[in-house]
Amino acid sequence: MKITNKNVKSGVWSVDIDGVNVRVENKLSTVKLFVKDELQDIYLGMIGCPHLTGALPDGRPIKVAVGGDFKMHCYIFVDNKLVIED
């Protein structure tokens, strides 16, 4: 698995995995998971720790967890391997 272009900015985490962009956006009370700019999962609400799921075009599963107290953190797993932690 080739991981490139890790990018973290306020509320947005992005990583390219084997040439496919995976992006998580956290805005107010909504967290969204995009793969190749297509929305794959969404979490609405302010209670709890959002967990999102999706898949790469080749079928490998993506899991995302977002949460934190004073700073938001994002964990992206592809095929059960941690690829981004912030």
C-alpha positions as CSV (number, residue, x, y, z in Angstrom):
1,M,0.0,0.0,0.0
2,K,1.5,3.3,-1.1
3,I,0.5,6.3,1.1
4,T,1.3,9.8,-0.2
5,N,0.2,13.4,0.2
6,K,-0.9,13.3,3.8
7,N,-2.6,16.7,4.4
8,V,-4.1,18.0,7.6
9,K,-5.7,21.4,8.0
10,S,-8.4,22.7,10.2
11,G,-11.2,20.1,10.1
12,V,-10.0,18.3,7.0
13,W,-7.8,15.2,6.8
14,S,-6.7,13.9,3.4
15,V,-4.4,11.1,2.2
16,D,-3.7,9.4,-1.1
17,I,-3.7,5.6,-1.0
18,D,-2.4,3.9,-4.1
19,G,-3.4,7.0,-6.1
20,V,-6.9,7.3,-4.6
21,N,-7.7,10.3,-2.5
22,V,-9.5,9.6,0.9
23,R,-10.7,12.8,2.7
24,V,-12.5,13.3,6.0
25,E,-14.2,16.7,6.6
26,N,-15.4,17.8,10.1
27,K,-17.7,20.8,10.0
28,L,-19.8,21.9,13.0
29,S,-21.9,18.8,13.7
30,T,-21.3,16.9,10.5
31,V,-18.4,14.5,9.6
32,K,-18.1,13.2,6.0
33,L,-16.0,10.6,4.4
34,F,-15.1,11.1,0.7
35,V,-13.3,8.6,-1.6
36,K,-12.3,10.1,-5.0
37,D,-14.6,13.1,-4.2
38,E,-17.6,10.8,-3.7
39,L,-19.4,10.8,-0.4
40,Q,-19.3,7.4,1.1
41,D,-20.5,8.0,4.7
42,I,-21.8,10.8,6.9
43,Y,-22.3,11.3,10.6
44,L,-24.8,13.9,11.8
45,G,-24.9,15.0,15.4
46,M,-22.8,16.3,18.2
47,I,-22.9,13.4,20.7
48,G,-20.4,10.6,20.7
49,C,-17.4,9.8,18.6
50,P,-18.2,9.5,14.9
51,H,-17.2,6.2,13.2
52,L,-17.5,6.2,9.4
53,T,-16.9,3.4,6.9
54,G,-16.3,3.1,3.2
55,A,-14.2,1.3,0.6
56,L,-11.5,1.9,-1.9
57,P,-12.4,1.2,-5.6
58,D,-10.6,-2.2,-5.2
59,G,-12.8,-3.2,-2.3
60,R,-10.4,-2.6,0.6
61,P,-12.4,-1.3,3.6
62,I,-11.9,2.1,5.1
63,K,-12.7,2.9,8.7
64,V,-12.6,6.4,10.3
65,A,-12.8,7.6,13.9
66,V,-13.0,11.3,14.8
67,G,-13.1,12.8,18.2
68,G,-11.3,14.8,20.9
69,D,-11.8,17.3,23.7
70,F,-9.9,20.5,22.9
71,K,-8.5,19.4,19.5
72,M,-10.2,17.1,17.1
73,H,-8.2,14.0,16.1
74,C,-8.8,11.7,13.1
75,Y,-7.8,8.1,12.6
76,I,-8.1,6.6,9.2
77,F,-7.6,2.8,8.7
78,V,-7.4,1.0,5.3
79,D,-7.6,-2.8,5.3
80,N,-7.3,-2.6,9.2
81,K,-4.0,-0.7,9.0
82,L,-3.6,2.8,10.4
83,V,-2.7,5.2,7.6
84,I,-3.3,8.6,9.2
85,E,-3.3,9.7,12.8
86,D,-3.8,13.3,13.8
